[in-house]
Amino acid sequence: MIGMSVLYVEYIKDLLTSTLTLRPDTIKVLEKTILNIPFDEIVIDFSGVRSMSFEFAKEYLSIKNKSNKAISEVNLPLDLRPMIDKALESM
């Protein structure tokens, strides 16, 4: 029998907003979504996201790195990729 992997997709715009900034509740929401859901593979869909602060990108990547889950990003707008790269470089 072939084992099947279960994948969880979260639309970050629906979870937070289309303007991703670091607010007091943001960390709790990200941790709850990434660390506490019972799936080993998570896809974070950035469809509809218009902007992202450096602080948000850094915190998102920090939480992602704390997790032992396979987390990938899809539909990340091209103009936001440099913010993720800059946050990665600073870690």
C-alpha angles and dihedrals in degrees: 000000000000116000116231124216119225115221126199120205121199123187103216093200089060092044095050121352140287089262106063113206132151108261128163094264095043096081092049092049093048093047092047091050100042104031104032106042112100098237128104095207122051130179116200108205114206095189111147096013109142103182143004130196122226089240092055092048091050094048092046091052091045092054091043090054092049090058124084090210128107103252124180135175125227133184092018105168111246092237091058096051092083090057091055090046092049091050091049091052091052094055 
